[in-house]
Amino acid sequence: MVCSELRTDVLSGRQSIIAVQRSGRQGALRPDVPMAAVGDPFAEGCESETPGEVWSIRESGTQPNTPGWRLRVVPNRYPIPGTAAGSADLLPAADAASECFPWISFSGSHEVVIECADLRTRLVELTASELADVFGAWRDRVRFLSDSGHYRSVAVFRNEGFSAGASLAHCHSQILATDHVPALLQERHIRSRRHFELTGGCLVRDLLSAEQRDGRRIIRLDDEIAIWCPFAARTAWHIRFLPLCGGSFSLASDELLRVLSGAVRRLAGVLESLIGAGYPFNLTVVQPRLDEQCAFPWFVDLMPRLTRQAGWELLSDIDVIPFSPEQSALQLRALLSDAG
């Protein structure tokens, strides 16, 4: 009988059940829902269909919000945060806030990074140089939002495919800044601080050292970047990329971002050999809150979205993973070696 394992991520406290016996059940992996690539508001020539750009890479002599660009950053037309004042008809009455009905307004900045001018829909269709430009746009916008002094946290994420939350097929990513610190991020701070007080060490670096000693989940390790499948993975074939140079994401060098984007692009392509082309995934930049940027090193997570969240996950907030990180890393190492 195969034993399931309840694993805990010591950085966040989240738990996952590694249940490899479920990999053989019918529908264990679901195909993604095709997304129609029509009526594309992100295409070159459709600049009037988005809010005005706040950052771009474009040909010399071309004007903002006109053709001639390679990458644009625009405010999200349908943002998650509201305005500072909120909408009076949607907010609870002022006297409704209590222990039973706690609420605060949620405001901030929500931007869309349109990653190419033509209609490409997948990260692996971007060139290495184009993906490095995307990472550079993320860094520059995080720096701008951090320097503004208005926000406490910035989330950078990329949803590819319907099952990963994308609403448009065109290659794009998002940046959301707010004065709120999400509970998951705050828990990472608490655990990192506690670990430092007890050991004097960095929790993320010590986790990497433990992964090195174990060896089974490491995919690649050199002087610039460490890549592995996390012990308590959140999805099947969850891959983590940790730059080893230190410093905040907003100060990452162009060279580091080229190395990182190249590694992400290569592993995203290698995954196609395992799970098929066009798989949905989320790509996230995990970084500390803006007022404690040395709390832990930033890293990037690539998380394919091939399994359903069902009743157990909603009841327990515990992910069920039908493929072990150890087996995933073994397969990825072999494919990387074969590719040379």
SETI-341214 format. One line per field, with one value per residue (C-alpha): residue number from 1; y, z, x. Coordinates in nm, 2 decimals, always signed. Layout:
<sites>
n: c(NUM, ...)
y: c(Y, ...)
z: c(Z, ...)
x: c(X, ...)
</sites>
This chain:
<sites>
n: c(1, 2, 3, 4, 5, 6, 7, 8, 9, 10, 11, 12, 13, 14, 15, 16, 17, 18, 19, 20, 21, 22, 23, 24, 25, 26, 27, 28, 29, 30, 31, 32, 33, 34, 35, 36, 37, 38, 39, 40, 41, 42, 43, 44, 45, 46, 47, 48, 49, 50, 51, 52, 53, 54, 55, 56, 57, 58, 59, 60, 61, 62, 63, 64, 65, 66, 67, 68, 69, 70, 71, 72, 73, 74, 75, 76, 77, 78, 79, 80, 81, 82, 83, 84, 85, 86, 87, 88, 89, 90, 91, 92, 93, 94, 95, 96, 97, 98, 99, 100, 101, 102, 103, 104, 105, 106, 107, 108, 109, 110, 111, 112, 113, 114, 115, 116, 117, 118, 119, 120, 121, 122, 123, 124, 125, 126, 127, 128, 129, 130, 131, 132, 133, 134, 135, 136, 137, 138, 139, 140, 141, 142, 143, 144, 145, 146, 147, 148, 149, 150, 151, 152, 153, 154, 155, 156, 157, 158, 159, 160, 161, 162, 163, 164, 165, 166, 167, 168, 169, 170, 171, 172, 173, 174, 175, 176, 177, 178, 179, 180, 181, 182, 183, 184, 185, 186, 187, 188, 189, 190, 191, 192, 193, 194, 195, 196, 197, 198, 199, 200, 201, 202, 203, 204, 205, 206, 207, 208, 209, 210, 211, 212, 213, 214, 215, 216, 217, 218, 219, 220, 221, 222, 223, 224, 225, 226, 227, 228, 229, 230, 231, 232, 233, 234, 235, 236, 237, 238, 239, 240, 241, 242, 243, 244, 245, 246, 247, 248, 249, 250, 251, 252, 253, 254, 255, 256, 257, 258, 259, 260, 261, 262, 263, 264, 265, 266, 267, 268, 269, 270, 271, 272, 273, 274, 275, 276, 277, 278, 279, 280, 281, 282, 283, 284, 285, 286, 287, 288, 289, 290, 291, 292, 293, 294, 295, 296, 297, 298, 299, 300, 301, 302, 303, 304, 305, 306, 307, 308, 309, 310, 311, 312, 313, 314, 315, 316, 317, 318, 319, 320, 321, 322, 323, 324, 325, 326, 327, 328, 329, 330, 331, 332, 333, 334, 335, 336, 337, 338, 339, 340)
y: c(+0.00, +0.35, +0.59, +0.95, +1.22, +1.54, +1.79, +2.14, +2.43, +2.57, +2.91, +2.97, +2.71, +2.58, +2.21, +1.97, +1.60, +1.40, +1.13, +0.96, +0.68, +0.94, +1.00, +0.69, +0.79, +0.89, +1.27, +1.31, +1.57, +1.79, +1.95, +2.33, +2.51, +2.66, +3.04, +3.23, +3.47, +3.71, +4.07, +4.12, +4.46, +4.40, +4.39, +4.66, +4.91, +4.87, +5.11, +5.31, +4.99, +5.00, +5.28, +5.49, +5.33, +5.41, +5.23, +5.09, +4.97, +5.12, +5.23, +5.56, +5.85, +5.68, +5.84, +5.68, +5.49, +5.46, +5.16, +5.10, +4.93, +4.60, +4.59, +4.81, +4.85, +4.99, +5.02, +4.72, +4.82, +4.58, +4.62, +4.41, +4.70, +4.98, +5.35, +5.48, +5.59, +5.28, +5.27, +5.39, +5.15, +4.84, +4.91, +4.81, +5.08, +5.25, +5.11, +4.75, +4.69, +4.47, +4.14, +3.96, +4.18, +4.30, +4.49, +4.75, +4.92, +4.76, +5.01, +5.02, +5.00, +4.72, +4.71, +4.49, +4.41, +4.34, +4.13, +4.15, +4.35, +4.05, +3.77, +3.52, +3.33, +3.13, +3.22, +2.97, +3.16, +3.46, +3.48, +3.48, +3.85, +3.93, +3.74, +3.92, +4.25, +4.13, +4.06, +4.40, +4.57, +4.39, +4.50, +4.87, +4.89, +4.73, +4.99, +5.27, +5.15, +5.09, +5.44, +5.60, +5.53, +5.45, +5.07, +4.79, +4.50, +4.43, +4.11, +4.01, +3.73, +3.58, +3.36, +3.15, +2.96, +2.96, +2.71, +2.94, +3.24, +3.42, +3.60, +3.69, +3.47, +3.74, +3.71, +3.93, +3.95, +4.17, +4.38, +4.46, +4.70, +4.77, +4.91, +4.57, +4.28, +3.95, +3.69, +3.44, +3.70, +3.81, +3.44, +3.42, +3.72, +3.58, +3.24, +3.40, +3.63, +3.35, +3.13, +3.41, +3.47, +3.10, +3.02, +3.35, +3.22, +3.29, +3.05, +3.04, +2.98, +2.72, +2.55, +2.54, +2.39, +2.12, +2.06, +2.03, +1.77, +1.57, +1.61, +1.44, +1.76, +1.97, +2.03, +2.27, +2.45, +2.69, +3.01, +3.22, +3.03, +2.74, +2.55, +2.27, +2.12, +2.23, +1.96, +2.07, +2.16, +2.35, +2.19, +1.90, +1.99, +2.30, +2.45, +2.72, +2.95, +3.12, +3.38, +3.35, +3.70, +3.85, +4.20, +4.30, +4.22, +4.59, +4.62, +4.30, +4.35, +4.31, +4.02, +3.83, +3.88, +3.74, +3.43, +3.39, +3.45, +3.20, +2.94, +2.99, +2.98, +2.66, +2.48, +2.59, +2.43, +2.11, +2.07, +2.04, +1.71, +1.59, +1.73, +1.85, +2.18, +2.45, +2.35, +2.63, +2.77, +3.05, +3.23, +3.44, +3.65, +3.59, +3.89, +4.04, +4.34, +4.67, +4.80, +4.48, +4.39, +4.20, +3.96, +3.68, +3.64, +3.68, +3.39, +3.28, +2.99, +2.82, +2.62, +2.42, +2.41, +2.06, +1.94, +2.06, +2.22, +2.03, +1.98, +1.86, +2.16, +2.40, +2.24, +2.20, +2.46, +2.17, +2.10, +1.74, +1.67, +1.34, +1.35, +1.37, +1.66, +1.39, +1.22, +1.55, +1.67, +1.34, +1.36, +1.73, +1.66, +1.38, +1.59, +1.88, +1.65, +1.50, +1.85, +1.93)
z: c(+0.00, -0.10, +0.20, +0.15, +0.32, +0.48, +0.43, +0.57, +0.41, +0.70, +0.52, +0.49, +0.72, +0.43, +0.40, +0.10, +0.08, -0.16, -0.28, -0.57, -0.58, -0.72, -1.03, -1.19, -1.15, -1.44, -1.48, -1.25, -1.50, -1.68, -2.02, -2.02, -2.17, -2.50, -2.50, -2.81, -2.95, -3.11, -3.03, -2.88, -2.70, -2.62, -2.99, -3.15, -3.31, -3.03, -2.79, -2.74, -2.60, -2.29, -2.03, -2.11, -2.07, -1.77, -1.90, -2.23, -2.46, -2.80, -3.12, -3.11, -3.22, -3.15, -2.91, -2.61, -2.68, -3.05, -3.25, -3.24, -2.91, -2.80, -2.44, -2.26, -1.90, -1.85, -1.55, -1.52, -1.65, -1.40, -1.10, -0.78, -0.55, -0.54, -0.49, -0.15, -0.08, -0.21, -0.34, -0.09, -0.21, -0.17, +0.16, +0.49, +0.71, +0.92, +1.24, +1.10, +1.15, +1.46, +1.58, +1.38, +1.07, +1.03, +0.72, +0.58, +0.25, +0.00, -0.24, -0.44, -0.79, -1.04, -1.37, -1.67, -1.85, -2.22, -2.31, -2.69, -2.96, -3.17, -3.06, -2.89, -2.61, -2.44, -2.24, -2.44, -2.76, -2.63, -2.72, -2.43, -2.49, -2.48, -2.16, -2.00, -2.10, -1.92, -1.60, -1.64, -1.66, -1.35, -1.16, -1.28, -1.19, -0.85, -0.79, -0.89, -0.67, -0.38, -0.41, -0.42, -0.04, -0.08, -0.05, +0.18, -0.06, -0.43, -0.60, -0.94, -1.11, -1.46, -1.53, -1.85, -1.96, -1.85, -1.56, -1.42, -1.42, -1.75, -1.91, -2.23, -2.44, -2.53, -2.33, -2.03, -1.66, -1.37, -1.08, -0.78, -0.51, -0.19, +0.16, +0.29, +0.37, +0.28, +0.56, +0.36, +0.31, +0.68, +0.79, +0.58, +0.77, +1.11, +1.04, +0.88, +1.19, +1.43, +1.25, +1.26, +1.63, +1.70, +1.47, +1.34, +0.99, +0.69, +0.66, +0.28, +0.26, +0.52, +0.34, +0.02, +0.22, +0.35, -0.01, -0.12, +0.15, +0.05, -0.32, -0.45, -0.54, -0.68, -1.05, -1.11, -0.88, -0.99, -0.87, -0.99, -0.94, -0.75, -0.90, -0.73, -0.67, -0.32, -0.05, +0.02, -0.34, -0.40, -0.74, -0.94, -1.10, -0.89, -0.96, -0.76, -0.89, -0.62, -0.74, -0.51, -0.54, -0.26, -0.27, -0.34, -0.66, -0.74, -0.75, -0.96, -1.23, -1.60, -1.62, -1.33, -1.49, -1.82, -1.64, -1.45, -1.74, -1.95, -1.68, -1.65, -2.02, -2.05, -1.77, -1.90, -2.23, -2.07, -1.88, -2.22, -2.27, -1.95, -1.95, -2.30, -2.49, -2.38, -2.01, -1.78, -1.51, -1.27, -1.24, -0.93, -0.78, -0.40, -0.23, +0.12, +0.22, +0.10, +0.45, +0.54, +0.21, +0.38, +0.57, +0.32, -0.03, -0.32, -0.55, -0.85, -0.84, -1.16, -1.07, -1.34, -1.28, -1.39, -1.10, -0.96, -0.63, -0.48, -0.15, +0.05, -0.05, +0.03, +0.37, +0.48, +0.27, +0.21, -0.15, -0.28, -0.51, -0.72, -0.83, -0.58, -0.60, -0.59, -0.90, -1.08, -1.01, -1.13, -1.46, -1.51, -1.45, -1.70, -1.97, -1.91, -1.94, -2.26, -2.40, -2.33)
x: c(+0.00, +0.13, +0.16, +0.04, +0.26, +0.13, +0.41, +0.45, +0.63, +0.84, +0.86, +0.48, +0.32, +0.10, +0.05, +0.03, -0.05, +0.17, -0.07, +0.10, -0.16, -0.40, -0.19, -0.35, -0.71, -0.92, -0.91, -0.61, -0.48, -0.73, -0.68, -0.70, -1.00, -0.91, -0.91, -1.03, -0.77, -1.02, -1.10, -0.75, -0.73, -0.36, -0.25, -0.04, -0.28, -0.54, -0.37, -0.70, -0.86, -0.64, -0.57, -0.27, +0.07, +0.28, +0.60, +0.70, +0.98, +0.92, +1.09, +1.28, +1.06, +0.72, +0.48, +0.31, -0.01, +0.06, +0.21, +0.58, +0.62, +0.76, +0.62, +0.37, +0.26, -0.09, -0.33, -0.56, -0.90, -1.06, -0.84, -0.86, -0.80, -1.05, -1.00, -0.90, -1.25, -1.42, -1.78, -2.03, -2.31, -2.09, -1.91, -2.07, -2.21, -1.95, -2.09, -2.09, -1.72, -1.69, -1.54, -1.81, -1.79, -1.43, -1.34, -1.10, -1.09, -0.85, -0.69, -0.37, -0.23, -0.29, -0.10, -0.09, +0.24, +0.16, +0.46, +0.45, +0.29, +0.17, -0.07, +0.15, -0.02, +0.26, +0.57, +0.78, +0.69, +0.88, +1.25, +1.50, +1.56, +1.19, +1.14, +1.43, +1.26, +0.95, +1.15, +1.31, +0.97, +0.86, +1.18, +1.15, +0.78, +0.84, +1.11, +0.88, +0.60, +0.83, +0.99, +0.65, +0.61, +0.24, +0.26, +0.37, +0.37, +0.39, +0.27, +0.41, +0.23, +0.17, -0.14, -0.11, -0.42, -0.78, -0.73, -0.45, -0.68, -0.61, -0.90, -0.71, -0.49, -0.23, +0.10, +0.07, +0.14, +0.03, +0.17, -0.05, +0.07, -0.12, -0.07, -0.21, +0.03, -0.14, -0.15, +0.06, +0.34, +0.31, +0.35, +0.67, +0.80, +0.71, +0.87, +1.19, +1.22, +1.17, +1.43, +1.69, +1.63, +1.68, +1.97, +2.11, +2.06, +1.84, +1.55, +1.54, +1.91, +1.90, +1.62, +1.83, +2.12, +1.89, +1.78, +2.14, +2.21, +1.90, +1.97, +1.66, +1.46, +1.75, +1.72, +2.01, +2.26, +2.54, +2.69, +2.40, +2.08, +1.93, +1.64, +1.44, +1.10, +0.99, +0.94, +0.58, +0.49, +0.17, +0.11, +0.24, +0.58, +0.61, +0.95, +1.14, +1.41, +1.63, +1.89, +2.20, +2.33, +2.12, +1.96, +1.60, +1.41, +1.39, +1.77, +1.83, +2.09, +2.00, +2.25, +2.08, +1.74, +1.88, +2.01, +1.68, +1.45, +1.66, +1.62, +1.25, +1.20, +1.40, +1.22, +0.88, +0.98, +1.11, +0.78, +0.61, +0.79, +0.63, +0.28, +0.21, +0.22, -0.01, -0.04, -0.17, +0.05, +0.11, +0.45, +0.50, +0.77, +0.78, +0.94, +0.93, +0.71, +0.86, +0.95, +1.14, +1.31, +1.59, +1.36, +1.42, +1.56, +1.31, +1.25, +1.03, +0.78, +0.65, +0.33, +0.15, -0.23, -0.34, -0.55, -0.88, -0.94, -1.23, -1.42, -1.12, -0.91, -1.19, -1.25, -0.89, -0.69, -0.45, -0.34, -0.34, -0.05, -0.06, +0.30, +0.59, +0.85, +1.12, +1.00, +0.93, +1.29, +1.43, +1.24, +1.33, +1.70, +1.70, +1.52, +1.76, +2.06, +1.92, +1.87, +2.24)
</sites>
